[in-house]
Amino acid sequence: MVDGWVGKMSKIIEAKELRAQNRQKLEDIIPIATPFAVYIEPTNLCNFQCVFCPTGDRELLKIVNRPSGSIDYELFRKIIEDLKQFDSKIKLANVYKDGEPLVYKRFPDMIKDLKEADVVERIWTKTNGALLNPELNTKIIEAGLDLMCISVESVNVEGYLKIANVKIDYEKFKDNIADFFSRRAQCKLYIKIADTNLSEEEIAKFYRDFEDISDYIGIEKLMGWSYSDIKDFTLGTNPDTYDGLPLIPKDVCAYPFYIMAINFNGTVSLCGNDWSHHTVVGDCNNESLKEIWEGKALYEFQKMHLECRRHENKACGNCYYLQVVPDNIDPFRFQILEKLKVKFESPSTRDSALPDSLPHPIKNTG
């Protein structure tokens, strides 16, 4: 273990305590001038092949024809300049999406440049932690990261082979995490493990191994992702929650109204869980993020949801994750649609009344 490290009992939490607090009434503030959160993807390549993750299924990625690669740093600089155009700071920048962010060699530079640009309030990332080491730990912390989430895949070498299809030095892995914790300064560390039918012994070992080297710790159920009808990403575990939130069927997803996800290649999706790139509404290589956020393509996507036509989109049609999106704007879809029509449609259309009824809500079977 790291010299000089002092143990500290972490707070056992459900992820909703980090991700679902201080919600605003979206029906009162849509359309929102500045997105609340952005995802910026350093890379969608990964050093793991986890059985519950779309990125880990190479054949599945071929089926949906998802591109792969890492962000060009000049494009990242443009993204920062684009963020400056919004009326206010982005509340949260998630510097990760589908891949392992630490595979990208300039990851610490991304955090540093984003922090120094002063365009976001908080910067988070999520990693499998396998590439951490004292030198990299120092660079990430000094860059100004606010929260790191480490996804532990198993509590032993054999489990990593089974779950992530990779052999790791588990003791060194723990030591590198302990090193990060000892240096973390302003950065909070959340360590979690996915419940792939964990035994009581495995759960006890997880807490024993990591509770003293994290600020927050928790066990998360498997997530069904978007485009959920293409594969059971929950591996038959049939979870009744994710992030500690209940599964509530919804017709309208709130994410497209306050989130932008910038893929490694510059295309802009409307959901951090859109692993298949089916919610793309723009390309920041050719447009500014503000132009995309205020553009007709995004409006048409929002309108599709508000009119209960999300089945027209492969990512959204049978999206498991929609059930645990913290916001439920279903009861307000008529009034939200009316406000958006006033902003985006022509005067002749704008003045027309809404129909007495929209299409019958589509039942979420995810």
ZAKE-493243 format. One line per field, with one value per residue: x, y, z negated of N, C-alpha, C, CB in turn; residue number from 1. Coordinates in steps of 0.1 Angstrom, whole numbers. Atoms other than C-alpha are relative to their C-alpha. Glycine has a CB too. Layout:
n_X: [X ...];
n_Y: [Y ...];
n_Z: [Z ...];
ca_X: [X ...];
ca_Y: [Y ...];
ca_Z: [Z ...];
c_X: [X ...];
c_Y: [Y ...];
c_Z: [Z ...];
cb_X: [X ...];
cb_Y: [Y ...];
cb_Z: [Z ...];
num: [NUM ...];
END
This chain:
n_X: [8 -8 -6 7 15 9 14 11 12 7 14 7 11 6 -5 9 -5 -10 5 14 4 3 7 8 13 -3 11 0 -12 -3 -13 -11 -10 -13 2 -5 -11 -5 -9 -11 -6 -14 -1 9 -8 -1 -9 8 12 10 12 12 -2 0 -13 -7 5 -5 9 12 -4 -1 14 6 -9 -5 -14 -8 -12 -2 3 -11 -1 4 15 3 -1 12 11 -1 4 15 7 0 10 12 3 -5 -8 6 0 -8 -7 -4 -11 1 13 1 -12 -8 -6 -15 -7 -4 -12 1 11 -3 0 14 6 -7 4 14 0 -5 9 10 13 8 0 -6 -5 1 -3 2 -10 -2 -11 -11 -12 -5 -13 -3 -2 13 8 -4 4 15 4 -5 8 12 12 8 4 -3 7 -7 8 -6 7 0 -9 -12 -5 9 12 -3 -1 14 9 -6 -9 -13 -7 -6 -7 11 -6 -6 12 5 -10 1 12 -4 -9 8 8 -9 -4 11 3 14 7 7 -1 11 -3 13 0 13 5 2 3 -11 3 -2 -14 -6 4 -8 -13 0 -1 -13 -11 1 8 -9 -7 9 9 13 -2 13 3 10 6 -4 8 5 -4 10 1 -1 6 -10 -7 3 -13 0 -4 11 1 13 0 12 -5 -14 -3 9 12 10 3 13 2 3 1 -9 -13 -3 -14 -2 3 -11 -13 -7 -11 -9 -7 -14 -1 7 15 6 12 8 0 -13 1 2 -12 1 0 12 7 -8 8 -9 -14 -6 -10 6 9 -3 9 12 8 7 10 11 3 13 -1 3 15 8 -2 8 14 3 3 12 11 0 -5 -14 -3 -6 -14 -4 -6 11 13 2 -11 1 -4 11 7 -7 -3 6 11 11 7 12 12 -2 -5 8 -4 -14 0 5 -11 -10 6 0 -14 -7 7 4 12 12 1 -1 12 10 3 -4 11 6 -8 -12 1 1 -13 -6 -3 -15 -2 -14];
n_Y: [-12 -12 -6 -12 0 1 5 -8 7 -8 0 9 -8 4 -10 -11 -11 -8 -3 -4 -10 -14 -1 -11 4 -2 -6 -15 -7 4 3 -5 -7 7 14 2 9 5 11 -2 13 1 12 11 12 4 11 11 5 5 7 -7 -13 0 -1 12 10 -5 4 -9 -13 1 1 -13 -8 -11 -3 1 -9 -9 -13 -9 -10 -13 0 -2 -15 -7 2 -9 -14 0 -1 -14 -8 1 -11 3 12 14 5 12 6 13 2 14 4 14 7 -2 -13 0 4 -12 -5 -14 -2 -11 -13 -4 -5 -13 -11 -3 -7 -13 -8 -4 1 10 -1 12 10 14 11 14 8 13 -1 10 -8 -9 2 -13 -12 -4 -5 -14 -8 -1 -8 -13 -6 -6 9 -1 13 12 13 12 12 13 10 12 -2 9 1 9 -8 -9 8 4 -11 -11 7 -6 5 -11 2 -6 -7 -12 -8 -6 -9 -13 -8 -6 -11 -11 -5 -7 -13 -5 -14 -4 9 11 13 9 14 8 13 5 12 11 12 1 8 -7 -1 -10 -13 -3 -3 -13 -10 1 -5 -14 -10 -9 -8 -7 -10 6 14 5 11 -4 10 -1 -9 6 -9 -3 10 11 12 7 9 -2 -5 4 14 9 -3 -6 -10 -8 -13 -4 -12 -1 -6 10 1 -6 -1 -13 -2 -10 -1 -14 -3 -9 -13 -6 6 2 10 -2 12 -2 -4 -13 1 -3 8 -7 9 7 15 4 7 4 -13 -2 -13 -11 -11 -10 3 -12 -3 -10 -9 -2 7 -9 1 13 -1 -8 4 7 15 3 -2 11 12 -2 1 14 6 -6 5 14 7 4 13 -2 0 13 -1 -4 7 10 -3 4 -11 -10 3 -5 -14 -6 -10 5 -11 5 -8 -14 1 -9 -13 -1 0 -13 -10 2 -4 -14 -4 6 1 -12 -6 6 12 -4 -5 11 6 14 9 4 10 5 15 7 2 13 7 4 14 2];
n_Z: [0 -1 12 5 -2 12 -3 3 -4 -10 1 -8 -6 -13 -9 -2 9 -8 -13 -1 10 -4 -13 -3 -8 -14 -7 2 -6 -14 -5 9 -8 1 6 13 0 -13 -1 -10 0 -5 -9 2 1 14 3 6 -8 10 -6 1 -6 -15 -6 2 -9 -13 -11 1 -6 -14 -5 0 -8 7 -2 11 -1 11 -4 -5 10 -5 1 14 2 -6 9 11 -5 -2 13 4 -7 7 9 14 1 1 14 2 -12 2 -10 -4 -6 -3 1 13 -2 2 -12 -8 7 4 9 10 -7 -2 12 3 -9 3 13 -2 -9 9 -7 7 15 5 -10 5 -10 4 -6 6 9 -2 -5 10 6 7 -9 -7 11 3 -11 0 11 -2 -11 6 0 12 5 -8 3 -5 -1 3 -7 8 11 -1 -13 -8 -3 -11 -12 -3 -3 -8 -10 1 12 6 13 8 11 -5 -3 13 5 -8 5 13 -3 -5 12 9 -6 -8 2 -1 -8 7 -6 2 -5 -1 -7 -6 6 -9 9 9 12 12 3 -9 4 12 -4 -6 10 8 -8 -5 8 7 -10 -8 7 -2 -4 -2 -9 -10 -9 -14 -8 -12 -11 -10 -10 10 -6 -8 9 14 7 15 1 6 14 3 11 2 2 -5 7 12 -4 -4 -15 -3 -14 -4 -15 -4 7 3 -3 -12 3 8 -1 -12 1 -12 -3 -3 -14 -1 -1 12 4 10 12 3 -1 -14 -4 -14 -8 -7 3 -5 -6 -6 -1 4 -10 -9 6 14 9 2 -12 1 11 -3 -13 -4 1 14 2 -6 9 12 -4 -2 13 6 -7 3 -12 2 -7 -14 2 5 14 10 -1 11 9 14 9 1 12 12 -2 12 -3 -7 -6 -7 3 -5 -13 -9 3 -5 -14 -4 1 -10 -13 -1 -2 -12 -12 -7 6 -4 8 14 4 -1 13 2 -2 13 6 -7 -1 13 6 -3 12 0 4 4];
ca_X: [0 11 35 18 -17 -43 -75 -108 -142 -161 -198 -219 -243 -267 -256 -287 -271 -245 -266 -302 -302 -315 -338 -355 -391 -383 -418 -412 -379 -379 -366 -333 -308 -277 -276 -272 -247 -224 -206 -172 -158 -120 -123 -147 -119 -116 -90 -117 -145 -171 -200 -226 -213 -220 -185 -173 -192 -172 -196 -225 -206 -201 -239 -248 -218 -205 -173 -144 -115 -103 -109 -86 -72 -79 -116 -115 -102 -130 -155 -142 -145 -181 -190 -180 -208 -235 -252 -240 -217 -225 -233 -215 -190 -187 -153 -162 -189 -186 -149 -122 -111 -76 -68 -65 -30 -40 -68 -51 -47 -84 -93 -67 -78 -115 -109 -89 -114 -139 -169 -182 -190 -179 -159 -165 -151 -157 -130 -122 -91 -68 -44 -40 -5 11 23 -10 -28 -9 -15 -53 -56 -35 -55 -85 -109 -138 -150 -137 -159 -140 -159 -146 -155 -147 -128 -103 -83 -106 -136 -119 -112 -149 -165 -140 -120 -88 -61 -51 -27 -55 -32 -14 -48 -59 -26 -29 -64 -51 -24 -50 -71 -41 -33 -68 -70 -102 -112 -138 -135 -165 -159 -187 -192 -219 -240 -235 -251 -224 -222 -223 -186 -178 -198 -180 -147 -155 -162 -132 -109 -122 -142 -111 -98 -128 -150 -181 -187 -217 -231 -250 -274 -267 -280 -301 -287 -305 -314 -322 -341 -309 -294 -301 -273 -286 -276 -309 -305 -338 -329 -357 -336 -306 -288 -312 -340 -373 -381 -409 -423 -423 -432 -410 -373 -362 -325 -328 -340 -309 -280 -256 -232 -202 -189 -151 -157 -176 -211 -235 -260 -287 -279 -248 -262 -266 -238 -251 -251 -287 -296 -272 -286 -254 -217 -196 -169 -192 -215 -211 -226 -249 -261 -269 -286 -308 -312 -342 -328 -328 -363 -376 -361 -377 -410 -408 -406 -433 -456 -449 -431 -398 -403 -392 -357 -338 -319 -351 -378 -372 -348 -343 -326 -356 -372 -346 -342 -349 -372 -407 -422 -450 -477 -464 -457 -486 -475 -438 -446 -466 -437 -413 -437 -438 -400 -392 -421 -433 -459 -486 -479 -472 -506 -524 -540 -527 -547 -572 -550 -516 -509 -516 -486 -463 -459 -422 -415 -378];
ca_Y: [0 36 51 77 66 71 51 68 52 63 70 42 57 50 68 89 109 121 123 131 159 195 189 218 218 214 223 258 265 246 258 261 286 266 228 218 190 179 147 151 118 115 81 53 27 6 -17 -39 -60 -61 -84 -59 -30 -23 -12 -45 -64 -59 -79 -57 -26 -39 -46 -10 3 25 44 41 64 92 129 153 178 207 197 196 232 242 226 247 279 268 264 300 311 300 325 308 281 244 229 196 183 146 139 103 85 51 43 43 79 71 54 89 101 138 132 153 181 180 184 212 232 228 239 269 280 284 273 246 244 208 182 145 113 76 50 14 25 -1 26 46 50 77 99 99 103 135 149 143 158 188 194 201 171 174 138 105 74 41 11 -20 -50 -78 -84 -109 -118 -146 -123 -98 -125 -135 -101 -78 -104 -90 -102 -76 -74 -69 -59 -33 -21 -15 2 27 36 41 63 84 87 98 126 136 171 187 157 133 96 74 36 13 -22 -36 -63 -92 -116 -109 -133 -121 -129 -108 -79 -81 -82 -52 -31 -44 -36 -1 14 30 44 62 92 74 37 18 -12 -5 -26 -34 -8 -18 11 25 5 -21 -45 -54 -72 -78 -57 -67 -103 -117 -101 -83 -53 -33 -2 17 44 36 51 32 19 42 38 71 83 113 114 146 143 159 190 196 174 173 144 152 120 116 124 157 144 155 131 140 113 100 65 66 41 34 71 71 104 125 160 178 179 204 201 222 239 255 238 268 265 228 235 261 242 227 191 192 207 180 153 169 172 135 126 151 136 101 90 79 45 61 62 30 43 57 33 6 24 7 38 60 43 57 92 113 138 129 155 133 153 185 174 195 227 221 214 246 266 250 256 292 294 272 271 296 322 304 272 289 304 271 254 221 191 179 149 136 100 75 72 43 19 15 -22 -17];
ca_Z: [0 5 -20 -42 -32 -59 -57 -57 -58 -27 -24 -11 14 43 74 75 46 71 102 94 69 71 100 117 131 167 178 164 181 215 239 220 234 222 218 183 191 219 226 243 255 256 273 278 277 246 231 216 233 205 211 201 222 259 265 252 279 311 333 321 330 365 368 360 380 352 360 337 328 306 306 326 301 324 325 287 287 310 286 257 279 288 251 246 269 245 222 190 178 184 150 156 182 183 200 211 230 246 243 216 213 200 232 247 239 236 212 184 210 217 181 176 207 199 163 174 200 171 192 169 132 126 145 140 156 154 159 153 135 150 165 133 119 96 125 143 110 103 137 135 101 108 140 118 121 97 95 107 108 110 122 105 126 101 69 82 112 123 122 144 170 169 169 187 208 195 170 145 115 90 61 82 94 58 49 79 67 32 46 64 32 12 37 47 32 44 65 50 57 62 66 77 89 112 96 120 95 70 41 5 2 33 20 -14 3 25 -5 -24 6 14 -14 -30 3 16 7 20 26 40 58 90 109 145 170 200 222 252 283 257 280 298 268 231 215 180 187 175 140 143 121 105 102 116 97 68 89 96 131 142 177 196 231 233 225 208 218 253 236 214 225 254 260 283 298 305 342 335 341 315 299 274 248 230 233 271 278 314 326 335 318 337 346 358 363 345 372 393 369 335 305 300 336 330 297 312 345 363 362 324 323 346 323 292 311 320 283 272 299 286 318 302 317 350 335 329 298 282 293 267 244 211 196 202 172 148 163 131 148 159 183 197 179 195 230 246 229 237 273 276 263 287 316 308 309 339 363 389 379 399 381 348 347 353 323 310 320 294 289 298 308 281 257 266 237 227 227 218];
c_X: [9 5 -8 -15 -7 -14 -11 -13 -9 -15 -7 -12 -7 4 -9 4 10 -7 -14 -5 -3 -6 -8 -13 2 -12 -1 11 4 -7 11 11 14 -2 6 13 5 9 10 8 14 2 -11 7 1 10 -7 -11 -10 -12 -13 0 0 13 9 -3 4 -9 -12 3 0 -15 -6 9 5 14 8 12 1 -1 13 1 -4 -15 -4 1 -11 -12 0 -4 -15 -7 0 -11 -13 -2 5 9 -8 2 10 5 4 10 2 -13 1 13 7 8 15 8 6 11 -1 -12 3 -1 -14 -6 6 -6 -15 -2 4 -9 -12 -14 -10 2 7 5 1 6 -3 10 0 12 13 13 5 14 4 3 -12 -10 2 -4 -15 -4 4 -7 -13 -13 -7 -5 4 -8 9 -9 8 -8 -1 10 11 4 -9 -13 2 1 -14 -8 6 9 14 7 7 8 -9 6 6 -11 -5 10 0 -12 3 9 -8 -8 9 4 -12 -4 -14 -9 -6 1 -12 4 -12 3 -13 -4 -3 -3 11 -5 2 15 7 -4 8 14 2 1 13 12 0 -6 9 8 -9 -8 -14 1 -15 0 -11 -6 4 -10 -4 4 -12 1 0 -6 10 8 -4 13 -1 3 -9 -1 -13 0 -13 4 13 2 -8 -13 -10 -1 -14 -2 -3 -1 10 13 4 15 2 -3 10 14 4 11 9 8 15 2 -7 -15 -6 -13 -7 -1 14 -1 -3 13 0 0 -12 -8 8 -8 10 14 8 13 -4 -9 5 -10 -13 -9 -8 -10 -12 -6 -13 1 -3 -14 -8 2 -8 -14 -4 -3 -13 -13 -1 3 14 3 6 15 5 6 -11 -12 -2 12 -2 3 -10 -8 6 5 -7 -12 -11 -8 -12 -12 0 3 -8 5 14 0 -5 10 11 -5 1 14 5 -8 -4 -12 -13 -3 -1 -13 -11 -1 6 -11 -6 7 11 -1 0 14 5 5 15 1 14 1];
c_Y: [12 5 12 0 -2 -4 9 -7 9 -1 -9 7 -8 11 12 12 9 6 6 10 14 1 13 -4 4 7 15 7 -4 11 6 6 -7 -14 -1 -8 -3 -12 4 -13 1 -11 -9 -14 -4 -12 -12 -4 -5 -5 8 14 -1 1 -12 -11 5 -4 9 13 0 0 14 10 13 3 -1 9 9 14 7 12 14 1 2 15 8 -2 9 14 0 1 14 8 -1 11 -2 -12 -13 -4 -11 -4 -14 -4 -15 -2 -15 -8 2 13 0 -6 11 6 14 2 10 14 5 6 14 12 3 8 15 9 5 1 -10 1 -12 -9 -14 -9 -13 -9 -14 -1 -8 7 10 -4 14 12 5 5 15 9 3 9 15 8 6 -8 1 -13 -10 -12 -11 -12 -12 -11 -14 2 -11 -2 -9 7 9 -7 -3 12 10 -6 6 -5 12 -4 7 8 13 10 7 11 13 8 6 12 12 6 8 14 9 14 3 -11 -11 -13 -9 -14 -8 -13 -4 -13 -10 -13 -2 -8 9 2 10 14 4 4 13 11 0 5 15 10 10 8 7 10 -6 -14 -5 -12 4 -12 1 9 -6 8 4 -11 -14 -13 -8 -11 3 3 -3 -14 -8 3 6 10 8 14 3 14 2 7 -11 0 6 2 15 0 10 0 15 4 9 14 7 -6 0 -10 1 -13 3 6 14 -1 2 -8 7 -9 -6 -15 -4 -6 -3 12 2 13 12 11 11 -5 13 3 11 10 3 -7 8 -1 -13 0 8 -4 -7 -15 -4 2 -12 -13 2 -1 -15 -7 6 -5 -15 -8 -5 -13 1 0 -12 1 2 -10 -9 2 -4 12 10 -2 6 15 7 9 -7 12 -4 8 14 1 10 14 3 1 13 10 -2 4 15 5 -4 -1 13 6 -7 -12 3 4 -11 -6 -14 -9 -4 -11 -4 -15 -6 -3 -15 -6 -4 -14 -4 -5];
c_Z: [0 -13 -4 2 -13 4 -4 4 9 -3 10 6 12 10 2 -9 7 12 1 -11 6 14 2 7 14 8 -2 8 14 9 -8 9 1 -5 -14 -1 14 -3 10 0 5 10 -3 1 -14 -1 -6 11 -10 6 0 7 15 6 -1 10 14 12 0 6 15 6 1 7 -8 3 -13 1 -12 5 5 -10 5 0 -15 -4 5 -9 -12 5 2 -13 -5 5 -8 -10 -14 0 1 -14 -2 14 -4 11 2 7 1 -2 -13 2 -2 11 8 -8 -5 -9 -11 6 2 -12 -3 9 -2 -13 2 8 -8 7 -6 -15 -6 11 -6 11 -6 7 -7 -9 2 4 -10 -5 -7 9 6 -11 -3 10 0 -11 1 12 -5 1 -13 -6 10 -5 6 -1 -2 6 -8 -12 0 15 9 4 11 14 5 5 11 11 0 -13 -6 -12 -10 -12 4 4 -13 -5 8 -4 -14 1 4 -12 -9 6 4 -3 1 7 -9 8 -3 7 -1 7 5 -6 11 -7 -9 -12 -13 -4 9 -4 -13 4 8 -10 -8 8 2 -9 -6 10 10 -8 0 5 2 9 9 7 14 8 13 13 9 11 -6 6 8 -8 -15 -7 -15 -2 -8 -15 -4 -12 -2 -3 7 -7 -13 4 5 15 2 15 4 15 6 -8 -2 5 12 -3 -9 1 15 -2 13 2 5 14 3 2 -13 -2 -11 -13 -2 1 15 6 15 9 8 -4 4 7 6 -1 -3 8 9 -5 -14 -9 -3 12 -1 -11 3 14 2 -2 -15 -4 5 -9 -13 3 1 -14 -6 7 -1 12 -2 6 14 -1 -6 -14 -10 -1 -11 -10 -14 -10 -3 -14 -13 2 -12 2 7 5 8 -3 7 15 10 -2 5 15 5 -1 10 14 2 4 14 13 6 -6 4 -8 -15 -5 -1 -14 0 3 -14 -7 8 1 -14 -5 3 -14 0 -5 -4 -13];
cb_X: [-9 -9 15 6 -4 0 -2 1 -9 2 -6 -4 5 -15 3 -15 5 12 1 -8 11 13 -9 8 -12 4 -13 1 12 -6 2 5 2 9 7 -10 -4 8 -6 9 -9 9 14 -12 14 -14 11 -7 4 -3 -1 -3 14 -9 7 -2 -16 14 -4 -5 13 7 -8 -2 -6 -2 1 4 0 14 -6 -2 14 5 -5 9 14 -3 0 15 7 -4 7 14 -2 -1 -15 -12 9 8 -14 -8 12 -12 13 2 -3 -5 10 10 -6 3 -9 -13 12 -1 -4 13 8 -8 3 15 2 -7 8 14 -6 3 2 3 -14 -10 14 -14 15 -15 14 1 -5 -3 -3 -10 11 12 10 -6 1 15 4 -6 6 15 -3 -3 4 -12 -16 15 -14 13 -7 2 6 4 -9 -4 14 -4 -5 13 8 -6 -2 8 -6 0 10 -10 15 -9 11 9 -11 -2 14 0 -12 6 10 -11 -6 13 8 -12 8 -1 9 -15 13 -13 12 -11 6 1 -13 12 -3 4 9 -7 6 -5 -15 -1 6 -13 -12 2 0 -7 -7 9 11 -10 0 -10 8 -9 -4 6 -16 0 7 -14 11 3 13 -8 -12 10 16 -7 2 -14 14 3 12 -10 12 -8 1 1 -1 7 2 -13 1 -2 -12 12 -14 -7 11 -1 7 -8 -13 -4 -1 5 -5 8 -7 7 -5 6 -4 -3 4 -13 -11 4 -11 -4 1 -12 13 -9 -2 11 -9 -2 4 4 4 -7 -14 -1 7 4 8 11 7 4 11 -4 14 9 -4 5 15 3 -2 12 11 1 0 -14 -1 3 -13 -5 5 11 10 -5 0 0 3 10 13 -9 -2 11 -5 10 5 -9 9 -2 -3 10 -1 -15 -2 8 -9 -12 6 4 -14 -4 9 4 -13 -2 0 0 11 10 -5 3 -15 6 4 -14 -9 13 12 -8 0 12 -9 8 -5 8];
cb_Y: [0 11 2 11 -11 13 -14 14 -3 -6 15 -14 13 -3 -6 -4 -6 -8 -12 -13 1 8 -12 11 7 -13 -6 3 -3 -14 3 -12 14 8 -10 -7 -13 11 -14 13 -9 -2 -7 0 2 -4 5 4 -11 12 -13 3 7 11 12 -6 -2 -6 -14 1 5 -13 -8 5 4 -2 14 -14 8 -2 8 4 0 2 -14 -8 5 -6 -15 1 3 -13 -9 6 -5 -14 2 -2 0 -9 -3 -11 9 -10 7 -9 7 -3 4 -13 10 -7 -9 10 -1 8 -14 -3 -1 -13 -10 -1 -5 -14 -7 0 -9 14 -3 -15 2 -7 5 -4 1 -5 7 -11 -3 -10 6 1 -4 -2 -4 -12 -8 1 -6 -14 -6 0 -10 13 -14 9 0 -3 0 -2 -1 -2 -3 -13 -2 -14 -7 -13 7 8 -13 -7 8 9 1 15 -11 11 6 -11 -9 -3 -9 -10 -6 -4 -10 -11 -4 -5 -12 -8 -3 -8 9 13 -7 4 -7 5 -6 8 -11 0 3 -1 -12 14 -12 -7 -14 -3 0 -11 -11 2 -1 -15 -8 0 -7 -8 -9 -10 13 8 -9 10 -14 11 0 -13 14 -2 -7 14 1 3 3 10 2 -13 14 4 0 -14 8 -10 9 -6 3 1 13 8 10 2 -14 14 -9 10 4 14 -7 3 -13 -5 1 1 -15 14 -14 13 -8 -13 -10 7 -13 15 -14 3 -11 4 -5 13 -13 -8 0 -12 1 -5 6 13 -6 0 -13 -8 -6 16 -3 14 1 -11 6 15 -7 3 -4 8 13 -3 -1 14 7 -7 4 15 4 -4 10 0 -8 13 13 -6 12 14 -7 -15 15 -11 6 0 -15 -8 6 7 12 -9 8 -14 1 7 -14 -1 4 -12 -12 4 -1 -15 -5 7 -6 -14 -9 -3 15 -3 -10 11 11 -10 0 -3 -13 -4 -13 5 -5 -13 2 1 -11 10 -9 12];
cb_Z: [-12 7 2 7 10 -8 -6 7 -13 14 2 -7 6 -1 14 -3 -13 4 9 -1 -10 -1 2 8 -7 7 -6 -15 -9 3 15 -8 -4 -9 10 -9 -8 7 2 -3 10 -12 -2 9 7 -5 -9 -13 10 -9 -7 -15 -5 5 -7 -13 -1 2 -2 -15 -6 4 -10 -14 13 -15 6 -3 12 -6 -11 15 -5 15 4 -9 6 14 -5 -5 13 7 -10 3 14 -7 -1 -10 -13 10 -5 -6 5 1 -4 -13 13 14 11 -2 -9 -14 9 1 9 13 -7 -7 13 5 -12 2 14 -1 -10 5 11 -5 15 5 -6 -9 5 -4 4 3 -3 11 -14 10 13 -12 11 -8 11 7 -13 -2 14 -1 -13 3 11 7 3 2 -2 -1 6 -9 14 -15 13 9 -13 -6 0 -8 -12 -2 -2 -12 -13 -8 14 0 4 -4 0 -5 -7 12 6 -11 2 14 -1 -9 10 11 -8 -3 12 -4 10 8 10 -3 -4 7 -9 7 -9 15 -8 9 9 -5 -1 -12 2 14 -4 -10 9 9 -10 -3 13 13 -11 -9 7 8 7 8 -9 5 -8 10 -1 7 2 0 8 6 10 -12 9 6 1 -6 3 -5 -7 2 -5 -2 1 -12 -15 15 8 -10 12 -7 5 -7 5 -4 3 -1 8 -15 2 11 -7 -14 -5 7 -2 -2 11 0 10 11 7 -1 -5 5 2 -14 -8 9 -7 2 9 -3 -16 10 -10 -8 14 -15 8 11 -1 -3 -13 -3 12 -3 -13 0 6 15 4 -10 6 14 -4 -5 13 6 -10 2 15 -5 12 -15 1 5 -8 9 0 3 13 5 1 -3 5 11 -2 -4 14 -8 8 -9 9 -5 -14 -8 6 -4 -14 -5 6 -9 -14 0 2 -14 -10 -3 -3 15 5 14 2 -1 8 11 -3 -14 7 3 -3 -7 8 1 -15 10 -4 -9 11 2];
num: [1 2 3 4 5 6 7 8 9 10 11 12 13 14 15 16 17 18 19 20 21 22 23 24 25 26 27 28 29 30 31 32 33 34 35 36 37 38 39 40 41 42 43 44 45 46 47 48 49 50 51 52 53 54 55 56 57 58 59 60 61 62 63 64 65 66 67 68 69 70 71 72 73 74 75 76 77 78 79 80 81 82 83 84 85 86 87 88 89 90 91 92 93 94 95 96 97 98 99 100 101 102 103 104 105 106 107 108 109 110 111 112 113 114 115 116 117 118 119 120 121 122 123 124 125 126 127 128 129 130 131 132 133 134 135 136 137 138 139 140 141 142 143 144 145 146 147 148 149 150 151 152 153 154 155 156 157 158 159 160 161 162 163 164 165 166 167 168 169 170 171 172 173 174 175 176 177 178 179 180 181 182 183 184 185 186 187 188 189 190 191 192 193 194 195 196 197 198 199 200 201 202 203 204 205 206 207 208 209 210 211 212 213 214 215 216 217 218 219 220 221 222 223 224 225 226 227 228 229 230 231 232 233 234 235 236 237 238 239 240 241 242 243 244 245 246 247 248 249 250 251 252 253 254 255 256 257 258 259 260 261 262 263 264 265 266 267 268 269 270 271 272 273 274 275 276 277 278 279 280 281 282 283 284 285 286 287 288 289 290 291 292 293 294 295 296 297 298 299 300 301 302 303 304 305 306 307 308 309 310 311 312 313 314 315 316 317 318 319 320 321 322 323 324 325 326 327 328 329 330 331 332 333 334 335 336 337 338 339 340 341 342 343 344 345 346 347 348 349 350 351 352 353 354 355 356 357 358 359 360 361 362 363 364 365 366];
END
